Amino acid sequence: MFIEHALAINDVLVAVTLACQEYGFELETWQGENQIKADYDRVRAVTSTGRRKSVPVVPDSYFTLIAHERRHHFFLELDRGTMTIERFKNKIAGYIAYHRSGKYEERYGTRSLRVLSITTSSSRVERLKQGAEDIKGQRRFWFACLDDIKPEAVLTAPIWQVATEDGLRALIESAESQ
């Protein structure tokens, strides 16, 4: 399972890298899980059961890219369908608390953040999206199927579902719509 997880994250990295090259964007930063685990933050979050507890903030990757003269910040969560929805909700609660705490802004120098959850099927996308919405996850949380993560689609095609929204969106909108 670990190897499949690592390979899938690498597939996302390759797709993002090739998409940046294709569209003239710059992949400025990519930090993998091992880099993040070497120095990560913890926050107090309200879990899906209503308890407050200390949770680590350790995404599978963090990356920034520059598109249309604007820097975009992303956490990546690669879900192979093995995590319970309750555990996923706790991760979302951790991200919400992290952003609100100011620790995220202090570490990354921005308030801008999207958490990208990429998973194995459209039904799993729906369950993760609903889980995020159940604990008041807003438009910061984006979801897509691993099969759709291709260089020609990952950034500019409407393959992403967004918490609290209907329909599909592109991760990076065209320069005209910005």
Phi, psi and chi 1 to 4 in degrees:
 res  aa     phi    psi   chi1   chi2   chi3   chi4
   1 MET       -  -39.9  -73.1  -59.8  -88.1      -
   2 PHE   -62.3  -42.3  173.4   76.8      -      -
   3 ILE   -64.7  -44.0  -69.6  173.1      -      -
   4 GLU   -60.2  -40.4  -71.4  177.8    9.7      -
   5 HIS   -63.6  -48.0 -172.2 -100.0      -      -
   6 ALA   -63.2  -41.1      -      -      -      -
   7 LEU   -65.0  -39.3  -71.3  172.1      -      -
   8 ALA   -66.0  -40.2      -      -      -      -
   9 ILE   -62.5  -41.8  -68.6  168.2      -      -
  10 ASN   -63.1  -37.8 -164.1   56.6      -      -
  11 ASP   -60.7  -39.4  -72.0  -14.9      -      -
  12 VAL   -65.4  -45.2  174.8      -      -      -
  13 LEU   -57.7  -45.9  170.2   58.1      -      -
  14 VAL   -63.0  -44.9  168.6      -      -      -
  15 ALA   -62.0  -44.0      -      -      -      -
  16 VAL   -65.5  -43.5  168.9      -      -      -
  17 THR   -60.1  -49.3  -60.6      -      -      -
  18 LEU   -65.7  -37.8  -67.4  174.0      -      -
  19 ALA   -64.0  -42.0      -      -      -      -
  20 CYS   -60.4  -43.9  -76.3      -      -      -
  21 GLN   -61.9  -43.1  -69.2  171.8   -5.1      -
  22 GLU   -64.0  -40.6  173.4   69.7   23.6      -
  23 TYR  -100.9    3.6  -65.3  104.5      -      -
  24 GLY    75.5   23.0      -      -      -      -
  25 PHE   -90.7  168.4  -57.2  156.3      -      -
  26 GLU  -119.4  120.4  177.5 -173.2  -10.5      -
  27 LEU   -80.5  100.9  178.8   58.2      -      -
  28 GLU   -80.5  -42.2 -176.7 -179.7   50.5      -
  29 THR  -141.6  139.6  -55.0      -      -      -
  30 TRP  -140.3  116.4 -174.8  -78.5      -      -
  31 GLN  -112.8  124.3  -67.4  178.5   -0.8      -
  32 GLY   -83.4  174.1      -      -      -      -
  33 GLU   -58.5  -39.3 -174.3  176.4   18.7      -
  34 ASN   -63.7  -39.8  -71.7  -21.1      -      -
  35 GLN   -64.1  -42.5  -70.9  172.6  -77.2      -
  36 ILE   -67.7  -42.0  -65.4  166.3      -      -
  37 LYS   -63.9  -24.6  -81.7 -176.1  175.3  177.8
  38 ALA   -67.4  -23.7      -      -      -      -
  39 ASP  -160.3   94.0  179.6   30.1      -      -
  40 TYR  -125.8  166.5   61.1   89.4      -      -
  41 ASP  -100.9  159.6  -66.9  -42.2      -      -
  42 ARG  -124.7  148.3  -63.4 -177.2   77.2   83.1
  43 VAL  -136.9  158.7  -68.2      -      -      -
  44 ARG   -87.4  122.5  -59.1  -80.3  -58.7  161.7
  45 ALA  -130.7  152.9      -      -      -      -
  46 VAL   -86.3  117.8  177.9      -      -      -
  47 THR   -76.7  176.1   66.7      -      -      -
  48 SER   -64.4  -19.1   61.0      -      -      -
  49 THR   -91.9    1.2   60.2      -      -      -
  50 GLY    89.9   -0.5      -      -      -      -
  51 ARG   -86.6  148.8  -68.3 -174.2   -2.5 -166.1
  52 ARG   -93.0  131.6  -77.6 -171.9   86.7   61.6
  53 LYS  -152.4  161.4   75.3  179.3 -138.0 -177.1
  54 SER   -79.9  126.9  176.9      -      -      -
  55 VAL  -126.4  141.0  -71.1      -      -      -
  56 PRO   -77.3  148.9   28.0  -32.7      -      -
  57 VAL  -109.7   96.9  179.9      -      -      -
  58 VAL  -135.4   84.7 -175.4      -      -      -
  59 PRO   -69.8  165.9   27.4  -33.8      -      -
  60 ASP   -69.5  -30.6  -68.9  -41.6      -      -
  61 SER  -158.0  160.3  -63.9      -      -      -
  62 TYR  -131.3  134.6  164.7   77.6      -      -
  63 PHE  -147.4  156.1   64.9  100.8      -      -
  64 THR  -126.0  146.1   60.9      -      -      -
  65 LEU  -140.3  154.7   61.1   87.5      -      -
  66 ILE  -110.5  122.3  -60.8  172.3      -      -
  67 ALA  -138.4  133.3      -      -      -      -
  68 HIS    53.4   42.9  -50.2  -56.9      -      -
  69 GLU    62.1   27.4  -59.4  178.1   11.3      -
  70 ARG  -135.0  137.6 -173.0  166.8  164.9 -128.2
  71 ARG   -89.0  132.9 -178.2  172.5  -73.5  111.5
  72 HIS  -118.3  135.5  -57.2  -93.3      -      -
  73 HIS  -114.5  134.9  -60.4 -100.5      -      -
  74 PHE  -138.7  139.7  -55.5   98.6      -      -
  75 PHE  -100.8  141.8  -80.6  153.4      -      -
  76 LEU  -114.5  129.3  172.0   64.6      -      -
  77 GLU  -118.4  119.3  -74.0  -69.3  -20.7      -
  78 LEU  -102.6  114.3 -161.9  -66.6      -      -
  79 ASP  -107.8  119.2  172.2   70.7      -      -
  80 ARG   -94.1   11.7  -59.8  -76.1  -53.7  157.4
  81 GLY    84.8   10.7      -      -      -      -
  82 THR   -97.7  -15.2   59.1      -      -      -
  83 MET   -85.7  137.9 -178.7 -174.1  -45.7      -
  84 THR   -69.2  156.2   67.2      -      -      -
  85 ILE   -64.1  -35.6  -64.5  -60.6      -      -
  86 GLU   -62.4  -42.4  -69.6  -52.8  -51.3      -
  87 ARG   -65.5  -39.7 -175.1  165.7  168.7 -123.4
  88 PHE   -61.6  -43.3  179.3   75.4      -      -
  89 LYS   -58.9  -39.0  -72.9  179.6 -179.5 -179.0
  90 ASN   -64.6  -36.8  -70.1  -20.9      -      -
  91 LYS   -63.9  -43.5  -73.5 -170.9   89.7  129.2
  92 ILE   -61.8  -44.5  -63.8  -62.9      -      -
  93 ALA   -59.1  -38.1      -      -      -      -
  94 GLY   -63.9  -43.1      -      -      -      -
  95 TYR   -64.2  -40.5  -74.6  128.1      -      -
  96 ILE   -62.0  -48.0  -68.1  168.3      -      -
  97 ALA   -63.9  -39.1      -      -      -      -
  98 TYR   -61.6  -46.4 -171.4   46.6      -      -
  99 HIS   -64.1  -44.3 -167.5  -99.0      -      -
 100 ARG   -67.8  -29.8  -72.4 -178.9 -178.7  159.8
 101 SER   -69.5  -21.4   73.0      -      -      -
 102 GLY    90.2  -12.7      -      -      -      -
 103 LYS   -64.3  -36.8  -71.3 -178.2  178.7 -178.7
 104 TYR   -62.2  -48.6  169.7   77.1      -      -
 105 GLU   -61.8  -40.3 -176.0  174.9    5.5      -
 106 GLU   -62.4  -44.3 -176.4  178.4  -49.2      -
 107 ARG   -74.0  -41.8  179.1  174.4  -68.7  -98.3
 108 TYR  -106.2   -4.4  -64.0  101.4      -      -
 109 GLY    71.1   25.8      -      -      -      -
 110 THR  -158.4  159.4 -175.2      -      -      -
 111 ARG   -97.3  -15.7  -61.9 -115.4  -13.7  121.6
 112 SER   -70.9  127.9  169.9      -      -      -
 113 LEU  -159.6  137.4  169.8   67.2      -      -
 114 ARG  -124.7  139.3  -72.1 -173.3 -168.2  156.3
 115 VAL  -104.8  114.3  179.0      -      -      -
 116 LEU   -97.2  119.0  -51.0  178.1      -      -
 117 SER  -108.4  118.6  -65.4      -      -      -
 118 ILE  -113.6  130.1  -60.3  172.1      -      -
 119 THR  -138.2 -172.4 -168.5      -      -      -
 120 THR   -88.0  -19.7   54.5      -      -      -
 121 SER  -154.9  162.5   69.0      -      -      -
 122 SER   -67.0  -33.4   57.4      -      -      -
 123 SER   -68.1  -36.0   61.5      -      -      -
 124 ARG   -69.1  -38.5 -178.5   71.4  174.8  173.5
 125 VAL   -54.4  -48.1  164.4      -      -      -
 126 GLU   -61.0  -42.6  -70.5  -63.4  -31.6      -
 127 ARG   -66.0  -42.1  -73.6 -166.5  -60.1  -85.1
 128 LEU   -66.5  -43.2  -64.8 -179.9      -      -
 129 LYS   -59.7  -46.2 -179.0  178.2 -179.7 -112.9
 130 GLN   -62.8  -39.6 -175.7   61.0   55.9      -
 131 GLY   -60.4  -43.0      -      -      -      -
 132 ALA   -64.0  -42.7      -      -      -      -
 133 GLU   -67.0  -32.9  -68.8  169.5  -10.9      -
 134 ASP   -60.2  -30.5  -73.5  -11.0      -      -
 135 ILE  -110.2   29.4   59.2  159.2      -      -
 136 LYS    70.5   27.4  -51.6  -62.7 -174.2 -122.4
 137 GLY   -69.2  129.7      -      -      -      -
 138 GLN  -104.1 -153.3  -59.8  -75.3  -38.0      -
 139 ARG   -66.3   -2.8  -65.0  177.3  -49.3 -169.6
 140 ARG   -71.7  -17.5 -176.1  170.1  -39.9  -73.3
 141 PHE  -107.8  119.7  -60.5   96.0      -      -
 142 TRP  -119.7  147.7  -66.8   52.5      -      -
 143 PHE  -137.0  140.7  -55.6   87.5      -      -
 144 ALA  -152.6  162.5      -      -      -      -
 145 CYS   -87.3  140.5  -88.0      -      -      -
 146 LEU   -57.6  -35.5 -172.5   55.4      -      -
 147 ASP   -62.5  -23.2  -72.0  -15.3      -      -
 148 ASP   -89.3   -6.2  -66.3  -30.7      -      -
 149 ILE   -84.3   85.3  -55.6  -58.9      -      -
 150 LYS  -122.7  153.3  -51.1  -89.6 -172.3 -102.5
 151 PRO   -53.1  -38.5  -26.0   33.8      -      -
 152 GLU   -76.9   -7.5   62.4  -85.0   10.5      -
 153 ALA  -124.1  -32.3      -      -      -      -
 154 VAL   -53.6  -37.8   65.9      -      -      -
 155 LEU  -100.8  -39.3  -60.4  179.1      -      -
 156 THR  -113.2   -6.7   58.2      -      -      -
 157 ALA   -98.0  149.8      -      -      -      -
 158 PRO   -77.1   79.3   27.1  -31.9      -      -
 159 ILE  -113.5   -4.7   63.1  167.2      -      -
 160 TRP  -100.7  133.3  -64.0   91.8      -      -
 161 GLN   -97.3  143.0  -68.7 -170.0   40.9      -
 162 VAL  -118.7  134.2 -178.9      -      -      -
 163 ALA   -53.8  137.0      -      -      -      -
 164 THR    71.4    8.2   71.1      -      -      -
 165 GLU  -124.6  153.7  -67.2 -176.6    9.2      -
 166 ASP   -97.9  159.8  -66.9  -33.7      -      -
 167 GLY    83.5 -173.2      -      -      -      -
 168 LEU  -118.0  149.4  -62.5  172.9      -      -
 169 ARG  -134.2  158.2  -65.2 -161.3   32.2 -154.1
 170 ALA   -86.1  145.6      -      -      -      -
 171 LEU   -65.9  -42.8 -163.1   58.2      -      -
 172 ILE  -117.6  114.7  -54.9  -64.8      -      -
 173 GLU   -76.4  160.2  -64.6  178.9    5.3      -
 174 SER   -62.8  157.4   66.9      -      -      -
 175 ALA   -59.9  -33.2      -      -      -      -
 176 GLU   -66.3  -31.6  -62.7   83.3   41.7      -
 177 SER   -88.5    0.8   61.8      -      -      -
 178 GLN   -91.4      -  -64.1 -148.3   -3.9      -
